[in-house]
Amino acid sequence: MTQFAQAARRSTLALRDLFEATPLQRNDHLSNRYGAEIWLKREDLSPVRSYKLRGAFTAMRKVRGSNPDQRHFVCASAGNHAQGVAYACRHFGVKGTIFMPVTTPQQKIDKTRTFGGDSIEIVLTGDYFDQTLAASQAYCREQGAHFLSPFDDADVIEGQASVGVEILDQLGTPPDLVILPVGGGGLAAGVTTYLRDEAPGIDFRFVEPLGGASMTAALEAGHPVTLPRVNSFVDGAAVARLGEQTFSRLSWAAPAQVLLAPEDRICVTMLEMLNVEGIVLEPAGALSVDVLPVLADEIRGKTVVCVTSGGNFDFERLPEVKERAQRFAGLKKYFILRMPQRPGALREFLTMLGPEDDISRFEYLKKSARNFGSVLIGIETKSASSFARFTNRMDEAGFAYRDITGDDALAEFLV
């Protein structure tokens, strides 16, 4: 057993002071669908509903062990690392200052306060995580506190490796494939380092949100690079730059092992897991399950472990998730329609809708035109094929229209 594997096992044992191992559950629904043994490592069922407590607790424990006088810890987090640090601060009775982006879901802010109590102070700053990170590090230097990185820290990586320790212990035999979400890379670095030491036959796949593919960029460049922009929807994995230490432990991966998950498709997965399985996953927590359809052919007959990394989902976001899922599935579209300004035009248009088509949005964008008026119209249907029939009828009737569903700029401005 390597030195890292030994340390990971010690850290896993120390975590039992806080919580029992999170469940590793065979999922019948997914197993039957893909003809495989699909197991979910339920990090969404930890005390803070994500794996982040592991790394935060391990790093704080080791710092306190070597320097008992260190009583002030600082971190930057989109939410889950913050909750882990808050929980650990209260456990050790130390002070924590937690920097969070102003875009962090309120549910995560409230839960962080709940876990930390009087031990922590929350500072909301920055629209993106990397702005928040810079502010927290500057504050840390001023205060002489210890900075707890959300991922780019050897002790944090060691703590996250406990997920891999538990997978092997709970399954009893190495799985064929482990699927891991990637943001800054701490979880993936820790788990793969341990499992490659202890069970070198395991294959891996890594999943990043399409709008935050920092590992993909790092592998292509041969070193971590900063993405020019990041889609913040998958807030638990929307990181513009992979960590230096995490990359050093992941640089062996082939680019083909990294899969990209479109944000709207992730919403389909989240709703399916909620409606079919009753499992609440945040966007980052659904990444590993989201790519199963892409891997369907190669996982048939195999044992696969998907790490569901978090379940801190703010249900105020549910309408947005549903909207994105419907658009990705082709069940909802938005059109700008050039409506003739004559009697009966609207009635004629309505006859083009099928029996399963519903109007979810209808708004005149320009009301002063004499002959035509522009209309924003949203339509929901039960079958994606309905839209082909609908647009054919509009073409035959001579209605001018534009489908703006896939136009991000227009959809964001108008919808």
MIRO-624125 format. One record per residue (C-alpha): residue in three letters; x, y, z. Coordinates in steps of 0.2 Angstrom, whole numbers, padded with zeros to 4 digits, always signed. Last residue first. Example, Ala and Ser with C-alpha at 12.3 -4.5 7.8 and 13.67 -1.06 7.14 Angstrom:
SER+0068-0005+0036ALA+0062-0022+0039
REM end
This chain:
VAL-0188+0173-0112LEU-0184+0189-0122PHE-0166+0194-0118GLU-0160+0176-0113ALA-0169+0169-0128LEU-0161+0182-0140ALA-0143+0179-0134ASP-0145+0160-0133ASP-0152+0157-0150GLY-0157+0139-0148THR-0175+0142-0145ILE-0176+0157-0156ASP-0187+0149-0170ARG-0191+0163-0182TYR-0208+0166-0190ALA-0217+0172-0206PHE-0234+0165-0209GLY-0238+0159-0226ALA-0251+0147-0223GLU-0241+0132-0229ASP-0226+0138-0219MET-0236+0139-0203ARG-0244+0122-0206ASN-0226+0115-0209THR-0220+0123-0193PHE-0234+0114-0183ARG-0231+0097-0191ALA-0212+0098-0187PHE-0216+0104-0170SER-0227+0089-0165SER-0212+0078-0168ALA-0205+0083-0151SER-0220+0075-0142LYS-0230+0081-0127THR-0230+0099-0132GLU-0226+0116-0125ILE-0227+0132-0136GLY-0219+0149-0132ILE-0224+0164-0143LEU-0216+0181-0145VAL-0227+0191-0157SER-0221+0204-0170GLY-0235+0214-0177PHE-0240+0216-0195ASN-0249+0228-0206ARG-0250+0244-0196ALA-0236+0241-0184SER-0239+0250-0167LYS-0240+0235-0156LYS-0222+0228-0156LEU-0217+0214-0145TYR-0234+0206-0143GLU-0233+0193-0130PHE-0239+0175-0129ARG-0231+0162-0118SER-0236+0145-0113ILE-0247+0140-0128ASP-0251+0122-0127ASP-0249+0109-0141GLU-0256+0091-0138PRO-0271+0093-0149GLY-0261+0101-0163LEU-0259+0120-0166MET-0262+0126-0183THR-0280+0131-0179LEU-0273+0144-0167PHE-0265+0154-0182GLU-0281+0156-0191ARG-0290+0163-0175LEU-0275+0175-0173ALA-0277+0181-0191GLY-0296+0182-0190PRO-0297+0201-0192ARG-0281+0208-0199GLN-0264+0213-0192PRO-0254+0199-0199MET-0243+0191-0186ARG-0225+0190-0189LEU-0220+0176-0176ILE-0205+0176-0165PHE-0204+0158-0159TYR-0200+0149-0143LYS-0199+0130-0141LYS-0204+0117-0128LEU-0204+0098-0130GLY-0188+0097-0139ALA-0179+0087-0125PHE-0167+0101-0123ARG-0181+0114-0122GLN-0191+0104-0109ALA-0176+0101-0098ARG-0171+0120-0098GLU-0189+0125-0093LYS-0190+0111-0080VAL-0173+0117-0072GLU-0178+0135-0073PRO-0195+0131-0064LEU-0185+0120-0051ARG-0173+0135-0046GLU-0184+0139-0031PHE-0181+0121-0026ASP-0163+0126-0021PHE-0153+0110-0023ASN-0140+0105-0011GLY-0139+0087-0017GLY-0121+0084-0020SER-0107+0072-0027THR-0118+0058-0035VAL-0103+0047-0038CYS-0107+0035-0052VAL-0101+0017-0049VAL-0101+0005-0064THR-0101-0014-0064LYS-0101-0020-0082GLY-0114-0030-0093ARG-0117-0015-0104ILE-0105-0001-0100GLU-0098+0001-0117ASP-0114+0003-0127ALA-0123+0015-0115LEU-0108+0027-0112VAL-0117+0042-0120PRO-0133+0037-0111LEU-0124+0036-0094VAL-0117+0054-0096ASP-0130+0062-0085VAL-0127+0050-0070SER-0110+0057-0067LEU-0115+0075-0069ALA-0131+0074-0058GLY-0122+0080-0042ALA-0115+0095-0051PRO-0133+0101-0056GLU-0140+0098-0038LEU-0147+0081-0035VAL-0163+0076-0026ILE-0167+0058-0027GLY-0185+0053-0028GLU-0181+0039-0040VAL-0193+0042-0055ASN-0197+0060-0052LEU-0181+0067-0044MET-0169+0056-0054GLU-0178+0060-0070LEU-0179+0079-0066MET-0160+0080-0062THR-0156+0070-0078VAL-0167+0082-0089CYS-0158+0097-0081ILE-0141+0089-0085ARG-0146+0090-0103ASP-0149+0109-0102GLU-0131+0111-0095PRO-0123+0101-0108ALA-0112+0087-0101LEU-0094+0086-0107LEU-0085+0069-0106VAL-0067+0067-0101GLN-0060+0050-0104ALA-0056+0054-0122PRO-0044+0067-0117ALA-0033+0054-0109ALA-0030+0055-0091TRP-0012+0054-0084SER-0013+0073-0080LEU-0025+0069-0066ARG-0013+0069-0051SER-0003+0084-0057PHE-0019+0092-0062THR-0026+0092-0044GLN-0010+0100-0038GLU-0011+0114-0050GLY-0030+0116-0048LEU-0041+0116-0063ARG-0046+0134-0069ALA-0063+0142-0073VAL-0073+0132-0060ALA-0092+0129-0063ALA-0093+0113-0054GLY-0104+0116-0039ASP-0112+0131-0048VAL-0118+0120-0063PHE-0128+0136-0069SER-0112+0147-0069ASN-0107+0146-0087VAL-0089+0150-0087ARG-0079+0163-0097PRO-0061+0165-0103LEU-0056+0148-0096THR-0040+0149-0086VAL-0027+0136-0090PRO-0020+0121-0080HIS-0006+0112-0089GLY-0003+0101-0104ALA-0013+0113-0115GLU-0026+0099-0121LEU-0026+0091-0104ALA-0029+0108-0095ALA-0043+0113-0107THR-0052+0097-0104MET-0050+0099-0086SER-0057+0116-0086ALA-0073+0112-0096GLY-0084+0125-0088GLY-0099+0128-0100LEU-0100+0110-0106PRO-0101+0104-0088GLU-0087+0092-0084VAL-0088+0073-0082PHE-0073+0062-0079ARG-0073+0043-0084PHE-0062+0030-0076ASP-0057+0012-0078ILE-0053+0001-0064GLY-0039-0012-0066PRO-0026-0003-0055ALA-0036-0007-0039GLU-0027-0001-0024ASP-0015+0012-0031ARG-0026+0017-0046LEU-0041+0018-0033TYR-0032+0030-0021THR-0025+0042-0034THR-0042+0041-0044VAL-0052+0045-0028GLY-0041+0060-0023ALA-0039+0068-0040ALA-0057+0066-0045LEU-0063+0074-0029GLY-0051+0088-0029GLY-0053+0092-0048GLY-0058+0110-0048GLY-0075+0105-0055VAL-0075+0087-0061PRO-0088+0074-0059LEU-0083+0056-0057ILE-0088+0040-0066VAL-0080+0024-0059LEU-0079+0009-0071ASP-0076-0010-0069PRO-0079-0010-0051PRO-0066-0017-0039THR-0073-0030-0027GLY-0081-0029-0009LEU-0093-0015-0015GLN-0093-0007+0002ASP-0074-0007+0005LEU-0069-0002-0012ILE-0082+0012-0013GLU-0077+0018+0005VAL-0059+0020+0001GLY-0063+0029-0015VAL-0074+0042-0006SER-0060+0043+0007ALA-0050+0051-0007GLN-0059+0067-0004GLY-0049+0069+0012GLU-0032+0066+0004ILE-0037+0079-0009VAL-0041+0092+0005ASP-0024+0088+0013ALA-0015+0090-0003ASP-0023+0107-0007ASP-0030+0113-0024PHE-0049+0108-0021PRO-0059+0120-0010SER-0043+0128-0003LEU-0043+0131+0015PHE-0033+0147+0019HIS-0026+0148+0036ALA-0028+0165+0044GLY-0014+0179+0045GLN-0028+0192+0044GLU-0021+0202+0029ARG-0015+0186+0020CYS-0033+0178+0022TYR-0041+0194+0016ALA-0031+0193+0000GLN-0035+0175-0002SER-0054+0178+0001ALA-0055+0192-0012ALA-0045+0181-0025LEU-0057+0166-0023THR-0072+0177-0024GLN-0067+0183-0041ASP-0063+0165-0046PHE-0080+0160-0041TYR-0089+0172-0052ASP-0100+0187-0048GLY-0089+0192-0034THR-0093+0195-0015LEU-0104+0188-0001VAL-0094+0187+0015ILE-0101+0174+0028GLU-0094+0174+0046ILE-0092+0158+0055SER-0092+0150+0073ASP-0108+0157+0078GLY-0118+0144+0069GLY-0107+0135+0056PHE-0120+0122+0050THR-0135+0133+0050ARG-0125+0148+0042THR-0119+0136+0028LYS-0137+0130+0026ASP-0144+0148+0024ILE-0130+0152+0011LYS-0133+0135+0001GLN-0152+0138+0001GLN-0149+0156-0005PRO-0141+0150-0021THR-0124+0158-0023THR-0124+0172-0036VAL-0116+0184-0024PRO-0101+0172-0024MET-0096+0165-0007PHE-0082+0170+0005ILE-0082+0160+0022THR-0073+0167+0037GLY-0071+0153+0050LYS-0067+0154+0068VAL-0063+0138+0078GLY-0072+0126+0089PHE-0066+0110+0081HIS-0084+0104+0077ARG-0090+0121+0073CYS-0076+0125+0061ALA-0079+0108+0053TYR-0097+0111+0049ALA-0093+0128+0042VAL-0079+0121+0032GLY-0091+0108+0024GLN-0104+0120+0021ALA-0092+0132+0012HIS-0086+0118+0002ASN-0104+0115-0004GLY-0108+0133-0008ALA-0099+0142-0022SER-0084+0142-0010ALA-0070+0153-0004CYS-0061+0148+0012VAL-0054+0156+0028PHE-0049+0148+0044HIS-0045+0156+0061ARG-0039+0146+0076GLN-0021+0141+0072ASP-0014+0139+0089PRO-0015+0120+0088ASN-0002+0120+0074SER+0003+0102+0068GLY-0013+0094+0073ARG-0024+0109+0070VAL-0018+0109+0052LYS-0021+0090+0050ARG-0039+0091+0057MET-0043+0107+0046ALA-0037+0098+0031THR-0047+0082+0035PHE-0063+0091+0039ALA-0063+0102+0024GLY-0059+0087+0012ARG-0072+0076+0019LEU-0085+0089+0021LYS-0085+0093+0003TYR-0093+0076-0002SER-0110+0084-0002ARG-0127+0084+0007VAL-0119+0093+0022PRO-0122+0078+0034SER-0118+0066+0019LEU-0133+0060+0009ASP-0128+0069-0007GLU-0112+0059-0007ARG-0123+0044-0012LYS-0111+0033-0021LEU-0123+0026-0034TRP-0121+0009-0041ILE-0126+0004-0059GLU-0124-0015-0063ALA-0127-0015-0081GLY-0141-0019-0094TYR-0142+0000-0097ARG-0161+0003-0092ASN-0161-0011-0080SER-0146-0005-0070LEU-0153+0013-0071HIS-0170+0009-0063ASP-0162-0004-0051ASN-0150+0008-0043ARG-0137-0002-0033GLN-0133+0009-0018LEU-0117+0014-0010PRO-0122+0023+0006THR-0111+0037+0014ALA-0099+0030+0027GLU-0104+0035+0044PHE-0103+0053+0050LEU-0092+0065+0061ASP-0080+0054+0071ARG-0081+0042+0057LEU-0071+0055+0047ALA-0055+0049+0057LEU-0056+0032+0049THR-0057+0039+0032SER-0042+0050+0035ARG-0032+0035+0041ARG-0037+0026+0025ALA-0032+0041+0014ALA-0015+0042+0023GLN-0012+0023+0019ALA-0017+0025+0001PHE-0005+0041+0000GLN+0010+0031+0007THR+0007+0017-0005MET+0000+0000+0000
REM end
